[in-house]
């Protein structure tokens, strides 16, 4: 199902004159976003994977943002891509982007997986989309943070990324469903 959705997204991209950045890359996911200057843009995760089940080290993702507008810009990405070697990147399920930093810059909220069969094999990735390109934001070096929501947790209008801390998976011999899963709040 996911692969079929990716092929449909890629067909739509090709119809809009957006070609894959590499010969063996395919569109994994795409989402419409609004830039700080009010322009619409399309964020696309391109994946290069071997033709078998994705396992650790067998996929690489590339994030590109294409700005809608004049015909001269069609198919041209905004700035340089953000590369995620050895990770399969997907947009956060509930909301793929939010204005998190307080300056009006949209931030893409991504989940990166290394192909392992565990919650702890996922990682939170944040990428700010500025007028001149993309900038990956630091979120620490913890490989066990899985984003699940974006919300105003303090009721003050500022959004935060809510994530699961999955490093306790298998804690004390418990099954993954029974292990403690603390919630982490990332807020700027």
LUMMARBA-902926 format. One record per residue: residue number from 1; residue in one letter; chain; x, y, z of N, C-alpha, C in turn. Coordinates in steps of 0.02 Angstrom, whole numbers, plus 50000, padded with zeros to 5 digits. Last residue first. Layout:
<sites>
num,residuo,cadena,n_X,n_Y,n_Z,ca_X,ca_Y,ca_Z,c_X,c_Y,c_Z
NUM,a,A,X,Y,Z,X,Y,Z,X,Y,Z
...
</sites>
This chain:
<sites>
num,residuo,cadena,n_X,n_Y,n_Z,ca_X,ca_Y,ca_Z,c_X,c_Y,c_Z
188,x,A,50527,51256,51066,50575,51310,51057,50545,51376,51078
187,x,A,50518,51088,51124,50487,51153,51115,50539,51207,51109
186,x,A,50476,50925,51141,50526,50968,51110,50492,51034,51093
185,x,A,50448,50808,51262,50420,50867,51232,50477,50911,51207
184,x,A,50421,50632,51274,50468,50688,51273,50434,50747,51238
183,x,A,50348,50508,51374,50338,50558,51322,50388,50614,51329
182,x,A,50403,50340,51405,50394,50410,51425,50384,50455,51364
181,x,A,50350,50192,51415,50364,50234,51357,50352,50307,51378
180,x,A,50390,50031,51485,50373,50102,51494,50393,50143,51433
179,x,A,50327,49882,51404,50382,49923,51429,50360,49996,51438
178,x,A,50230,49812,51340,50224,49819,51412,50277,49865,51442
177,x,A,50264,49804,51207,50200,49835,51224,50192,49848,51298
176,x,A,50387,49732,51213,50386,49803,51194,50321,49839,51211
175,x,A,50391,49637,51368,50378,49641,51296,50375,49715,51277
174,x,A,50527,49647,51485,50457,49657,51467,50449,49656,51391
173,x,A,50656,49640,51529,50628,49580,51498,50555,49587,51479
172,x,A,50687,49768,51571,50677,49715,51621,50644,49653,51593
171,x,A,50635,49836,51419,50659,49849,51487,50640,49792,51533
170,x,A,50590,49834,51289,50622,49773,51314,50650,49781,51384
169,x,A,50618,50002,51272,50589,49944,51240,50626,49881,51264
168,x,A,50673,50116,51314,50655,50068,51367,50622,50006,51338
167,x,A,50688,50201,51210,50748,50165,51232,50733,50112,51285
166,x,A,50586,50279,51160,50580,50206,51154,50640,50167,51178
165,x,A,50496,50406,51197,50565,50386,51211,50564,50309,51214
164,x,A,50393,50488,51081,50402,50432,51127,50477,50419,51136
163,x,A,50352,50663,51073,50386,50602,51048,50389,50550,51102
162,x,A,50287,50811,51014,50282,50759,51065,50310,50695,51035
161,x,A,50337,50972,50983,50337,50904,50956,50335,50856,51015
160,x,A,50232,51115,51006,50287,51072,51028,50281,51005,50992
159,x,A,50182,51286,50980,50179,51214,50967,50241,51178,50991
158,x,A,50106,51410,51075,50169,51385,51047,50165,51309,51040
157,x,A,49989,51443,51141,49992,51454,51069,50056,51430,51036
156,x,A,49983,51404,51271,50005,51472,51259,50012,51488,51184
155,x,A,49958,51275,51316,49902,51320,51307,49920,51392,51293
154,x,A,50057,51183,51323,50054,51231,51379,49995,51279,51373
153,x,A,50049,51108,51206,50042,51073,51271,50035,51120,51329
152,x,A,49996,51107,51059,50008,51162,51106,49997,51133,51175
151,x,A,50077,50979,50959,50020,51008,50996,50044,51067,51038
150,x,A,50104,50842,50862,50124,50911,50871,50064,50945,50903
149,x,A,50157,50670,50883,50107,50723,50880,50141,50791,50884
148,x,A,50261,50578,50877,50193,50553,50866,50141,50609,50863
147,x,A,50432,50532,50845,50380,50584,50849,50310,50554,50838
146,x,A,50540,50443,50943,50492,50433,50889,50436,50485,50894
145,x,A,50702,50416,50985,50648,50465,50993,50602,50461,50932
144,x,A,50822,50349,50987,50762,50314,51009,50704,50361,51021
143,x,A,50948,50400,50969,50920,50361,50914,50854,50327,50933
142,x,A,51003,50555,51012,50966,50497,51037,50931,50461,50980
141,x,A,51071,50670,50998,51098,50612,50964,51063,50548,50985
140,x,A,50977,50821,50965,51015,50774,51007,51035,50714,50967
139,x,A,50925,50893,50867,50878,50867,50916,50912,50817,50963
138,x,A,50960,51030,50760,50985,50980,50807,50930,50958,50856
137,x,A,50886,51040,50598,50892,51066,50666,50918,51012,50712
136,x,A,50941,51067,50435,50923,51017,50485,50936,51045,50554
135,x,A,50876,51174,50321,50925,51171,50374,50903,51120,50426
134,x,A,50855,51226,50151,50838,51183,50207,50895,51180,50258
133,x,A,50832,51391,50076,50848,51320,50078,50828,51286,50142
132,x,A,50791,51522,50077,50848,51504,50034,50868,51431,50038
131,x,A,50687,51531,50165,50676,51557,50097,50733,51538,50049
130,x,A,50686,51372,50255,50694,51444,50248,50685,51466,50176
129,x,A,50629,51251,50344,50625,51269,50273,50626,51345,50269
128,x,A,50710,51139,50454,50681,51205,50444,50683,51222,50370
127,x,A,50681,50979,50506,50714,51017,50452,50676,51083,50443
126,x,A,50712,50850,50619,50678,50913,50607,50717,50952,50555
125,x,A,50686,50682,50665,50725,50729,50624,50682,50791,50613
124,x,A,50695,50549,50778,50663,50612,50760,50711,50654,50719
123,x,A,50708,50377,50735,50739,50438,50760,50699,50498,50736
122,x,A,50705,50199,50768,50679,50261,50738,50711,50321,50770
121,x,A,50733,50088,50837,50768,50095,50774,50744,50157,50736
120,x,A,50652,50073,50945,50715,50107,50956,50756,50115,50893
119,x,A,50554,49991,50897,50539,50062,50905,50603,50101,50912
118,x,A,50613,49874,50772,50604,49895,50842,50586,49969,50843
117,x,A,50684,49807,50663,50616,49791,50684,50606,49810,50757
116,x,A,50776,49923,50557,50770,49872,50609,50698,49862,50630
115,x,A,50779,50031,50473,50760,49966,50445,50756,49910,50495
114,x,A,50798,50153,50527,50857,50121,50497,50842,50052,50471
113,x,A,50695,50296,50502,50703,50226,50525,50763,50196,50490
112,x,A,50639,50452,50552,50690,50416,50514,50698,50346,50544
111,x,A,50512,50563,50536,50532,50503,50573,50580,50465,50527
110,x,A,50499,50742,50543,50511,50679,50508,50528,50623,50557
109,x,A,50431,50893,50513,50440,50844,50567,50442,50775,50534
108,x,A,50487,51046,50453,50462,50979,50435,50479,50932,50492
107,x,A,50440,51205,50496,50486,51151,50513,50453,51085,50495
106,x,A,50430,51371,50433,50401,51304,50440,50456,51252,50454
105,x,A,50457,51518,50524,50488,51469,50479,50455,51401,50488
104,x,A,50412,51606,50618,50372,51597,50558,50400,51547,50508
103,x,A,50484,51604,50734,50501,51656,50685,50462,51649,50620
102,x,A,50456,51497,50817,50434,51564,50838,50450,51619,50789
101,x,A,50481,51366,50783,50537,51406,50808,50518,51477,50829
100,x,A,50372,51297,50728,50396,51280,50795,50444,51330,50825
99,x,A,50250,51273,50632,50291,51332,50645,50314,51327,50718
98,x,A,50257,51113,50551,50228,51160,50599,50276,51219,50605
97,x,A,50215,50967,50454,50256,51026,50468,50219,51070,50517
96,x,A,50135,50853,50456,50203,50848,50428,50247,50909,50439
95,x,A,50042,50782,50577,50054,50848,50548,50126,50848,50522
94,x,A,50033,50641,50597,49977,50686,50610,49984,50753,50574
93,x,A,50155,50574,50559,50090,50554,50535,50035,50606,50542
92,x,A,50299,50651,50489,50261,50634,50549,50188,50623,50529
91,x,A,50363,50576,50339,50336,50633,50375,50299,50609,50437
90,x,A,50509,50470,50338,50438,50482,50325,50416,50544,50364
89,x,A,50657,50394,50279,50625,50451,50312,50553,50457,50290
88,x,A,50770,50275,50311,50709,50285,50274,50668,50337,50311
87,x,A,50947,50288,50308,50884,50296,50343,50826,50304,50294
86,x,A,51072,50291,50247,51054,50232,50287,50991,50241,50328
85,x,A,51080,50468,50245,51107,50404,50224,51087,50349,50273
84,x,A,50991,50590,50209,50986,50545,50266,51013,50477,50244
83,x,A,51014,50758,50157,51024,50686,50146,51021,50648,50211
82,x,A,50927,50890,50094,50952,50861,50156,50955,50786,50145
81,x,A,50975,50988,49949,50935,50938,49984,50967,50920,50051
80,x,A,50989,51168,49935,51018,51101,49932,50974,51051,49970
79,x,A,50856,51272,49868,50920,51259,49900,50944,51188,49890
78,x,A,50716,51201,49811,50736,51258,49851,50801,51241,49887
77,x,A,50720,51127,49645,50715,51125,49718,50739,51190,49750
76,x,A,50618,51143,49503,50682,51161,49535,50674,51161,49611
75,x,A,50493,51119,49451,50542,51064,49450,50608,51081,49481
74,x,A,50470,51286,49410,50440,51219,49410,50496,51166,49405
73,x,A,50520,51412,49395,50539,51375,49456,50513,51304,49457
72,x,A,50465,51464,49281,50538,51457,49283,50561,51415,49343
71,x,A,50330,51479,49308,50351,51422,49268,50427,51411,49269
70,x,A,50310,51531,49480,50321,51546,49410,50345,51483,49372
69,x,A,50247,51415,49595,50250,51484,49572,50262,51490,49499
68,x,A,50309,51317,49730,50260,51329,49677,50266,51401,49655
67,x,A,50464,51245,49765,50420,51302,49774,50373,51308,49715
66,x,A,50508,51094,49838,50498,51128,49774,50447,51184,49785
65,x,A,50628,51017,49935,50568,51058,49936,50565,51097,49871
64,x,A,50689,50854,49976,50691,50913,49934,50626,50951,49941
63,x,A,50782,50733,50056,50726,50779,50064,50737,50840,50020
62,x,A,50821,50568,50034,50840,50635,50013,50778,50678,50018
61,x,A,50880,50415,50106,50827,50463,50090,50857,50531,50074
60,x,A,50921,50247,50076,50946,50315,50089,50891,50362,50067
59,x,A,50934,50079,50130,50895,50134,50103,50930,50200,50120
58,x,A,51006,49981,50196,50985,49968,50127,50941,50023,50097
57,x,A,51037,49990,50330,51089,50007,50282,51069,49999,50209
56,x,A,50923,49868,50384,50974,49918,50403,51026,49927,50348
55,x,A,50806,49843,50247,50839,49821,50308,50893,49873,50325
54,x,A,50668,49827,50147,50718,49875,50173,50742,49852,50241
53,x,A,50655,49693,50036,50633,49723,50098,50687,49768,50126
52,x,A,50716,49746,49876,50697,49695,49924,50675,49731,49988
51,x,A,50796,49827,49781,50731,49796,49767,50719,49736,49812
50,x,A,50866,49960,49878,50874,49900,49837,50805,49867,49831
49,x,A,50822,50133,49863,50825,50069,49900,50836,50012,49851
48,x,A,50808,50296,49888,50845,50250,49846,50854,50186,49886
47,x,A,50678,50413,49896,50713,50356,49926,50748,50316,49872
46,x,A,50628,50578,49935,50648,50530,49882,50688,50475,49916
45,x,A,50504,50672,49997,50556,50625,50019,50567,50576,49962
44,x,A,50461,50839,49968,50462,50770,49941,50519,50731,49972
43,x,A,50353,50974,49986,50410,50938,50016,50406,50865,49993
42,x,A,50305,51109,49896,50295,51037,49901,50359,51006,49929
41,x,A,50230,51266,49939,50287,51225,49919,50268,51151,49928
40,x,A,50168,51432,49924,50157,51361,49932,50219,51323,49908
39,x,A,50213,51581,50011,50214,51539,49951,50201,51466,49969
38,x,A,50226,51653,50128,50159,51639,50103,50156,51597,50040
37,x,A,50350,51661,50182,50330,51717,50140,50261,51706,50108
36,x,A,50364,51538,50247,50356,51598,50288,50332,51658,50247
35,x,A,50266,51415,50153,50329,51447,50174,50314,51511,50213
34,x,A,50169,51276,50181,50166,51348,50169,50230,51379,50196
33,x,A,50164,51117,50094,50180,51159,50152,50173,51232,50131
32,x,A,50111,50954,50050,50107,51026,50036,50124,51063,50100
31,x,A,50216,50811,50036,50167,50850,50074,50170,50923,50053
30,x,A,50256,50643,49990,50259,50714,49976,50203,50749,50016
29,x,A,50361,50496,49991,50305,50536,50017,50312,50607,49993
28,x,A,50443,50435,49894,50416,50396,49950,50354,50431,49978
27,x,A,50488,50427,49730,50454,50470,49779,50422,50426,49832
26,x,A,50647,50348,49702,50575,50354,49690,50545,50396,49746
25,x,A,50802,50334,49614,50763,50359,49670,50689,50359,49652
24,x,A,50889,50301,49514,50856,50246,49549,50818,50270,49610
23,x,A,50935,50426,49465,50903,50378,49421,50864,50324,49458
22,x,A,50890,50567,49567,50938,50515,49547,50900,50462,49508
21,x,A,50784,50652,49583,50851,50680,49585,50905,50631,49564
20,x,A,50643,50636,49471,50683,50610,49527,50754,50639,49525
19,x,A,50563,50789,49417,50594,50724,49404,50633,50701,49465
18,x,A,50423,50877,49389,50473,50865,49441,50499,50795,49432
17,x,A,50315,50912,49308,50383,50921,49282,50437,50916,49337
16,x,A,50195,50868,49355,50213,50937,49371,50285,50953,49350
15,x,A,50200,50736,49321,50151,50778,49285,50166,50852,49297
14,x,A,50290,50694,49418,50311,50695,49348,50264,50738,49306
13,x,A,50206,50702,49530,50266,50745,49526,50289,50750,49453
12,x,A,50111,50604,49501,50090,50674,49507,50149,50721,49501
11,x,A,50195,50493,49506,50161,50509,49444,50137,50582,49444
10,x,A,50231,50496,49641,50282,50507,49590,50251,50524,49523
9,x,A,50110,50464,49700,50140,50529,49714,50192,50545,49660
8,x,A,50097,50333,49653,50047,50383,49634,50075,50453,49644
7,x,A,50208,50275,49716,50205,50277,49643,50154,50327,49618
6,x,A,50168,50291,49850,50229,50323,49826,50230,50328,49751
5,x,A,50057,50207,49853,50048,50279,49865,50108,50318,49841
4,x,A,50124,50086,49833,50076,50109,49783,50063,50184,49791
3,x,A,50199,50078,49951,50234,50083,49887,50187,50109,49832
2,x,A,50094,50064,50043,50139,50122,50047,50175,50132,49981
1,x,A,50042,49941,50000,50000,50000,50000,50044,50063,50000
</sites>
